């Protein structure tokens, strides 16, 4: 009895990993956003930077540092925890509530720039806007992100974008920063290997 030849199975294809921004690129992007903030806000007058945990916090501190270096202007920095305002709390494991830490001068009447690492669906920013309305009344709110990957589910756009990265829904963008992860890098995971 003849048996058909054994089918050669190839190993499963590994999803691709592509470095989008190196540490040097991240540094340049932060510098560019800091310059844009200075230009669009008349020297960062009456401006407060609020980082959205986790990686928005060190990004906001870096932006304040670079603004100070470029123009000798001190921009207050704070942290805006959005945990209780997320619309996915029922679907995910319990999250620890983090601190909201506003600058001593508060945010009332100020231009608040929310800072985050990746803008995707817009739901994190929506939660941040809800959280913000519970802690003060800013004159205006803007958004600065390191990466905009598209696929918005809400009508939200960033005022300051470090890098636009067109992605497929199945792909993931992972930002690592020295303060939280030990190194600066942005990687794109998923899709088919190149």
C-alpha positions, -999 to 999 in steps of 0.1 A, spaced: 0 0 0 14 34 -10 12 62 14 11 98 2 43 117 9 45 134 42 34 170 42 61 193 52 48 216 77 65 249 80 69 265 114 42 291 123 51 325 110 62 348 138 46 382 138 70 409 127 86 434 150 97 467 136 115 495 154 97 527 145 116 551 167 151 546 183 162 564 215 177 592 194 145 595 174 124 597 206 147 625 218 143 644 186 105 640 186 102 653 222 123 683 212 101 690 182 69 688 203 84 711 229 92 736 201 57 733 187 42 739 221 63 770 225 52 783 191 15 775 194 12 788 230 31 821 228 60 808 248 40 784 270 23 812 289 -4 800 313 3 764 302 2 733 324 13 698 312 -7 669 327 7 634 320 -17 605 316 -2 574 334 19 555 327 42 568 300 25 602 296 39 612 329 76 610 321 69 624 286 53 655 302 83 659 325 106 656 295 86 682 275 87 706 305 125 701 308 130 707 271 108 738 271 128 751 300 161 744 282 149 762 250 132 793 265 141 793 302 104 790 310 91 768 338 59 749 328 41 733 357 37 695 354 11 672 370 -4 637 368 -40 630 358 -51 595 368 -80 583 346 -86 548 361 -121 555 375 -132 572 342 -123 544 318 -152 528 300 -136 493 300 -134 488 338 -161 460 337 -142 441 310 -107 441 326 -92 431 359 -93 455 387 -69 484 383 -52 502 411 -62 538 413 -32 561 410 -27 596 423 -38 627 405 -12 653 413 -20 688 401 6 716 401 3 739 431 -12 767 410 -40 744 398 -55 743 363 -83 768 365 -81 793 337 -49 777 323 -42 760 290 -39 723 299 -20 701 276 -27 664 282 3 642 274 2 605 265 24 581 246 0 566 220 -33 579 206 -54 550 192 -92 548 197 -95 581 216 -111 564 246 -82 572 270 -84 608 261 -121 608 266 -116 594 301 -89 621 307 -113 648 297 -139 634 321 -113 633 349 -101 668 341 -136 682 345 -138 669 380 -105 686 392 -108 720 376 -119 743 348 -91 750 324 -94 778 298 -86 753 271 -74 717 267 -49 704 241 -34 670 235 2 660 229 11 624 219 44 607 210 26 584 185 -7 586 166 -16 552 152 -50 560 138 -82 540 141 -101 566 161 -135 555 176 -142 590 190 -139 624 174 -106 632 191 -73 645 175 -40 655 189 -27 691 187 9 679 189 20 646 173 55 632 174 50 606 147 20 593 128 22 556 123 -4 540 100 -12 506 115 -36 477 110 -60 470 138 -42 437 144 -9 455 150 3 469 183 25 499 190 46 496 221 64 526 236 92 520 261 108 549 280 139 549 302 120 561 332 95 532 331 111 505 310 148 511 311 152 523 274 136 546 249 121 529 218 89 526 198 81 492 182 54 480 159 43 444 166 21 422 144 12 421 108 31 398 84 68 395 86 87 416 61 
